[in-house]
Amino acid sequence: MQWLARQVMLDRYRAVMVIATTAILAVLLPPVGVLSAAAVALVVMANGVRESLFVVAIALLAVWGLGEFILQAGVVVGISALVLWLPMILLGGLQRWSQYLPWSVEAALLVALVALGLQYVVFDDPVAYWSELLLPVIEEIAKGGAFEESGGTAESVVADIAQVLPTMLTVGFFLQLVIALFIGRWWQSLLYNPGGFREEFYSLRLSRILALAVIPLMLVGIISSEAMMLDGVVMLVMAAFAIQGLAVAHASLNGMNAGGWLIAVYVLLLFAGPWMLMLLGFAGYADVWMDFRQRFLNKQD
């Protein structure tokens, strides 16, 4: 990873090469796209917004050309890359200016909330849109008898998936932004300030205003079964608090030299992602008010 960070920082054309290559590889291995966005974040935080815009413009041309030559889908690949690159310029620029990681996480949340709202503006009814898109695929799967044991039908399966898909896609987008930002910040720390990102992450604490704002949204979501967009907003906010919950877990478990438990946390995130995210979200939300890390330090003293 440090080698990749050094390549990005050698000069703008090496940065373009890393950003464009990882964006193309992301077509085959989607998680690699986070490295492309992280490289953009590193350029922004180290060299500023103006330089990053120049680098991203050249990288976009490279991605379009390679995408057209290799996949005959240059426009699609280019747009997919920009969906992560453009927010990363905003987040990286904010982090460079503020040097305050919680603001950058909250800005990523704001970007994700805008993305959620756009689904309802563009598609009017995102659930109906995804239902129409998924139904032919699920019907093909159903022909093989995939749902016979459960007694479900293609229509019922599609309805269940489409109900949560707008929110799940947006939560995934938010997590991609945050992970890319964190990797970029970690790379910057490795190169210029060893251990700096660890201190920032361990002390990450979101705003109490955000914690207060989510309460009425949760109440409305409980009262009204039709407030699907509000449910999505609450899930996004809880995903943001899950990042704080993860920071609490890191700080506390490392303080106890219990690194094995951290491995368990990530294994659970891998195999029970939604449930673990909610658990970390509640832990992060509680930490806003109770400051578990400070209580832990006080007990150690």
Disulfide bonds with the S-S distance in Angstrom:
none
